[in-house]
Amino acid sequence: MARSRRQDAGLLVLRAGTGGVLFAHGAQILFGWFGGPGLGRVFRIFVDQAASSDAVHRKAEYLARTGSYSRDATTQRGAVAGGAAPRRSERHGLTAASVGMERMGFRPGRPSALLAGGSQLAGGTLLAAGLATPVAGAVAAGAMAGAVAVHTPGGFFSVSGGYEFPALLGWTAAALGIAGPGRYSADHLTGHRLNRPRTARLAFLATAALTAAVLRRRAARLPHGPEEPTP
């Protein structure tokens, strides 16, 4: 059955909303637009959130195992959760982004910082326009998979620093990449030259392989197991 204009309009609305949010987040990271901190501060925020979630997780595991937690250890964990004051060179520009990405396990930091923001910016723009939709959906989903990995220690819900929001964005972007952009799109105007089934398969397979490789490398660099607090 042919797709109705109502369904095409729904896809347009979903593309515009999802793509707009992705574009805005990418622009915040790369350029500091829309009130964002830009490359100089956004990754410092992510690092502090990840450190805080990881410290809480380790503390809970230790309490469950021993039933005790010393004041000195609490002080040490507070220092970890709060994060050490960044050096001046870490507070500004691409250097700060690179340092933040490396602390989160994404190395080398400079290309990782640019890739994270660029994937969201480009993927969001293409999704909103409905151009090369399978590629856009796959790229955006891959970027969100990285964000999900960072926020996993906080659990699912965003209120506790979890991965709820990036998971929803990534899932929606992937769904749009699979479903296609609909009639009201740049792909439709160009005869769907960049919206072929083969394009979709290649885009998702390549993105899945690249994302899995990056996350495996990140996992290998992160410390394993809860750190024992000093009595």
C-alpha positions as CSV (number, residue, x, y, z in Angstrom):
1,M,0.0,0.0,0.0
2,A,1.4,3.4,-1.0
3,R,2.4,5.7,1.9
4,S,-0.2,8.4,2.6
5,R,0.5,12.1,2.7
6,R,-0.3,12.0,6.4
7,Q,2.5,9.5,7.0
8,D,4.9,11.7,4.9
9,A,3.9,14.7,7.0
10,G,4.5,12.7,10.2
11,L,8.0,11.7,9.0
12,L,8.8,15.3,8.2
13,V,7.8,16.4,11.7
14,L,9.8,13.6,13.3
15,R,12.8,14.4,11.1
16,A,12.7,18.1,11.8
17,G,12.5,17.5,15.5
18,T,15.1,14.8,15.8
19,G,17.5,16.5,13.3
20,G,17.0,19.9,15.0
21,V,17.9,18.5,18.4
22,L,21.0,16.7,17.1
23,F,22.1,19.8,15.1
24,A,21.7,22.0,18.2
25,H,23.8,19.7,20.4
26,G,26.5,19.4,17.8
27,A,26.6,23.2,17.4
28,Q,26.8,23.6,21.1
29,I,29.8,21.3,21.2
30,L,31.6,22.7,18.2
31,F,30.8,26.4,18.2
32,G,29.2,27.3,21.5
33,W,25.9,28.2,19.8
34,F,22.5,28.3,21.4
35,G,24.0,29.1,24.8
36,G,26.3,26.1,24.7
37,P,29.8,26.1,26.3
38,G,31.6,25.1,23.1
39,L,34.6,22.9,22.8
40,G,36.3,24.6,25.7
41,R,33.8,23.6,28.4
42,V,31.3,21.0,27.3
43,F,33.6,18.0,27.7
44,R,34.6,19.1,31.1
45,I,31.0,18.9,32.1
46,F,30.7,15.4,30.6
47,V,33.9,14.3,32.5
48,D,32.5,15.6,35.8
49,Q,29.2,13.8,35.3
50,A,30.9,10.5,34.3
51,A,33.3,10.7,37.3
52,S,30.5,11.4,39.7
53,S,28.4,8.5,38.4
54,D,31.3,6.1,38.5
55,A,32.3,7.2,42.1
56,V,28.7,6.6,43.3
57,H,28.6,3.2,41.6
58,R,31.9,2.1,43.3
59,K,30.8,3.4,46.7
60,A,27.6,1.5,46.5
61,E,29.4,-1.7,45.6
62,Y,31.8,-1.3,48.5
63,L,29.0,-0.6,51.0
64,A,27.1,-3.7,49.8
65,R,30.2,-5.8,50.3
66,T,31.5,-4.5,53.6
67,G,28.7,-2.5,55.2
68,S,31.1,0.3,56.0
69,Y,32.8,3.3,54.5
70,S,35.4,5.4,56.2
71,R,35.5,9.2,56.4
72,D,38.8,9.3,54.6
73,A,37.5,7.2,51.8
74,T,34.4,9.4,51.5
75,T,36.7,12.5,51.3
76,Q,38.7,10.8,48.6
77,R,35.5,9.8,46.6
78,G,34.2,13.4,46.9
79,A,37.4,14.6,45.3
80,V,36.9,12.1,42.5
81,A,33.3,13.0,42.0
82,G,33.9,16.7,42.0
83,G,36.9,16.4,39.7
84,A,40.2,18.2,40.2
85,A,40.3,21.8,39.2
86,P,41.3,21.9,35.5
87,R,44.6,23.6,34.5
88,R,44.3,26.7,32.5
89,S,45.2,24.9,29.3
90,E,42.3,22.5,29.9
91,R,39.7,25.1,30.3
92,H,39.7,26.7,26.8
93,G,39.5,25.6,23.2
94,L,40.0,22.3,21.5
95,T,42.6,21.3,24.1
96,A,39.9,21.1,26.7
97,A,37.8,18.9,24.4
98,S,40.7,16.6,23.7
99,V,41.5,16.2,27.4
100,G,37.9,15.5,28.2
101,M,37.5,12.9,25.5
102,E,40.7,11.1,26.6
103,R,39.6,11.1,30.2
104,M,36.4,9.4,29.0
105,G,38.5,6.8,27.2
106,F,38.1,8.1,23.7
107,R,41.7,8.4,22.2
108,P,43.2,10.3,20.5
109,G,41.2,13.1,22.1
110,R,41.4,15.8,19.3
111,P,39.9,13.7,16.5
112,S,37.4,12.1,18.9
113,A,36.2,15.6,20.0
114,L,35.7,16.8,16.5
115,L,34.0,13.5,15.4
116,A,31.5,13.6,18.3
117,G,30.3,17.1,17.6
118,G,30.6,16.8,13.8
119,S,28.5,13.6,13.7
120,Q,25.7,15.2,15.6
121,L,25.8,18.4,13.5
122,A,26.0,16.7,10.1
123,G,23.7,13.8,11.0
124,G,21.1,16.2,12.4
125,T,21.3,18.5,9.4
126,L,20.9,15.7,6.9
127,L,18.0,14.1,8.8
128,A,16.1,17.4,9.0
129,A,16.6,17.9,5.3
130,G,15.9,14.3,4.4
131,L,19.1,14.0,2.4
132,A,21.1,10.7,2.4
133,T,18.7,9.7,5.2
134,P,20.1,6.2,5.8
135,V,23.6,7.6,6.2
136,A,22.4,10.4,8.4
137,G,20.4,8.1,10.6
138,A,23.3,5.6,11.0
139,V,25.9,8.4,11.8
140,A,23.6,10.0,14.4
141,A,22.9,6.6,16.0
142,G,26.6,5.8,16.2
143,A,27.3,9.1,17.9
144,M,24.5,8.5,20.4
145,A,25.9,5.0,21.1
146,G,29.1,6.7,22.3
147,A,27.1,9.0,24.6
148,V,25.1,6.0,25.9
149,A,28.4,4.3,26.8
150,V,29.5,7.4,28.8
151,H,26.3,7.7,30.7
152,T,25.7,4.0,31.4
153,P,27.2,4.1,34.9
154,G,24.3,6.5,35.9
155,G,21.6,4.0,35.0
156,F,18.8,4.5,32.5
157,F,17.0,7.7,33.6
158,S,18.4,11.1,32.8
159,V,17.6,12.4,36.3
160,S,20.4,10.3,37.7
161,G,22.8,11.1,34.9
162,G,21.7,8.0,32.8
163,Y,21.5,7.3,29.1
164,E,17.8,7.8,28.6
165,F,18.1,10.9,26.4
166,P,20.9,9.8,24.0
167,A,19.3,6.4,23.7
168,L,16.0,7.9,22.6
169,L,17.8,10.2,20.1
170,G,19.9,7.4,18.7
171,W,16.9,5.0,18.4
172,T,14.8,7.6,16.6
173,A,17.6,8.5,14.2
174,A,18.1,4.8,13.4
175,A,14.4,4.3,12.8
176,L,14.3,7.2,10.4
177,G,17.3,5.9,8.6
178,I,15.6,2.6,8.1
179,A,12.1,3.9,7.3
180,G,13.2,6.6,4.9
181,P,12.4,10.3,4.8
182,G,9.1,10.3,3.0
183,R,7.8,12.5,0.2
184,Y,8.7,15.9,1.8
185,S,12.4,15.5,1.6
186,A,15.6,16.2,-0.4
187,D,15.9,12.5,-1.1
188,H,12.6,12.5,-2.8
189,L,13.5,15.6,-4.9
190,T,16.7,13.8,-6.0
191,G,15.0,10.6,-6.9
192,H,16.3,8.8,-3.8
193,R,19.7,8.4,-5.2
194,L,21.2,8.4,-1.7
195,N,18.3,6.5,-0.2
196,R,18.7,3.1,-1.7
197,P,18.3,-0.1,0.3
198,R,22.0,-0.9,-0.4
199,T,23.0,2.5,0.9
200,A,21.1,1.8,4.1
201,R,22.7,-1.6,4.6
202,L,26.2,-0.3,4.0
203,A,25.7,2.8,6.2
204,F,24.4,0.8,9.2
205,L,27.0,-2.0,8.8
206,A,29.9,0.4,8.5
207,T,28.7,2.6,11.4
208,A,28.0,-0.5,13.6
209,A,31.5,-1.9,13.0
210,L,33.2,1.5,13.6
211,T,31.2,2.2,16.7
212,A,31.9,-1.3,18.1
213,A,35.6,-0.9,17.5
214,V,35.7,2.5,19.2
215,L,33.7,1.3,22.2
216,R,35.9,-1.8,22.6
217,R,39.0,0.4,22.6
218,R,37.4,2.7,25.1
219,A,36.5,-0.2,27.4
220,A,40.0,-1.6,27.2
221,R,41.4,1.8,28.4
222,L,39.0,2.3,31.3
223,P,39.9,0.9,34.8
224,H,38.1,-2.4,35.6
225,G,36.4,-3.3,38.8
226,P,35.6,-1.1,41.8
227,E,38.5,0.7,43.4
228,E,39.0,-0.3,47.0
229,P,38.8,2.7,49.3
230,T,41.6,3.4,51.7
231,P,40.6,2.4,55.3
